[in-house]
Each structure stands twice: as C-alpha cells, then as structure tokens.
Amino acid sequence: MKKDDVSFLDDTQREGKASGKVEVTDLDKAIEAVHIILDKETVQTFREKKEEDLPTAKMVVYCHDCDEIVPAGVGKTLRGKPRTVCGNCKSKKISMGQEEAIRKFYHLDKKKD
C-alpha cells in the first residue's frame, strides 16, 4: 500500500502489525462489562461539569443543489411529517454534520479560491 493512499485505518492496522490476544479469564464478568464504553475518569468528568460547560460542535446543513452551506429549513414528507430541507431552495438533497467535517469532505475551502 502506498503512503499517499487515504485510509481511516491506523498506520499499524494498514501495515498488518496490529494483532494481539485479549485474555478473558472470567467470561461472565466480561459479558457483564461489555456494555461499558466509557472509563471511570470520563464518567466522573461528565458528572462534575455542568451541561453548559461541555464542549459542543456546530452542526450545519450542506445543500447539494446550492453547493454551499445553507440555513436549515423545514419541509414536509408525503405523510406530513416534518423534515429538514435546504433553507434557500427547499431541496431534499442535503447533508448534515459538523461544520469542520462537511467543509473537509466536500472541499468547500478549496472551492472559495
């Protein structure tokens, strides 16, 4: 694999070096703890901080027809349920996500140049 290839895998995973065994001495204890995805320090941090102080990410709407980040609009589905649409052209062809990720994925910074 070339170094220039883009991949979501870690370097060790791409090279095939990521291997190892997970020892499970007590199967019942391992099954009981499988739902725990946060460590105790993270849980303690979330308990101590107020919700307003937690870091947030700005979410944006990208319209594929307008080819830019637009304000969100509210439209209706065929069954009358609300749905997010483009605030400018009311298109349903939108993507939503964190602003940094949308700009990077759709190369919006390069389009300005």
N, C-alpha and C positions, 0 to 999 in steps of 0.2 A: 504494500500500500504506500502511495506517495505521501510525503509530508504535507503537500498542498491540499489533499483531499479534505473536505469538510465533513466532520462527523460529530455526533453528540456523545460518542464514547470517550472515555478517559484514555490517555496515552497507553497505560498498561493494558487496558482492555483491547485496544487496537492491535497491540503487539502480541497479544495472547499470553501475557505474563500474569494476568490476574487469575489466580487459582488458589485454592485452599480448602480446608475442610472445616466445617462447623461442627464442633463437638456438642452432642446433646446427651448429657448423662441422665437427665431426668425428663423423659418425654412428656409426662403430664404437666410438669412445670413449664416446659417450653410451649406447649399448646395453650396454657392459660395466659402466657405473657405475649403471645403472638400479636395481639391487638394493640399493644403498647408501641406507639411510634415516636413518642417524644421522651426525651430523657428527663430526669427529675429536676435538673437545673433549669431547663426550658419551662417546665410547668411552674416552677417557683417564680421565674421572671414574669410570666403572664399573670400570676396571682398578685404580685406586688405592684405592677404598673396599672394605672388607670387605662381604660379603653381609649381615651382621647390621646394618650401619650404613645400608643403603639404605632409603629411605622405603617404608613399606607402607601398604596401605589395608585397613581392616577390612571383610570381606565378611559379609553377613547373609542370612538367609532370611526372606522375607515370605510368609505364608500368606494366600491369598485367602479361604479359608473362615473362619479365625480373625480376619481383618482386622487383623493385627498382626505385628510382627517376632517370630519364634519360634526356638527352637533347632533345629538340623538333626537329622533322623532318617534312618535307613537303612531302605529298603524293598526289595522285590524286584520285578522286572519279570515278565512272563509266562514269559519264558525263563530266569528265575532269576538274572539279572544284578542287581547292587546298583544302587540308585537313591536319590537324595536326596528325602526327603519331609518333611512337617511333623513336628516332634518332639512336638507336642501331640496333633493329631487324625489323624495319618498320611495327610493329604490329599496328592494329587499336584499340586494346583493351587497351585504356589509360584513365586516369582520370586527369583532370587539376584542380588546385586550389591553394590556399595559402599554402606555404610550411609547416607552423605550423599545419594547418588543415589536410593536407594529411598525415603528419607524425603521427598525433594523431589518425586519422581514420583507417589507415592501420597498426598501431602499429609498425612502422618502427624502432623506438628507441629500442623496446624490441627485435626485430629480430637481432640486432647487437650483443647482449650479448651472 
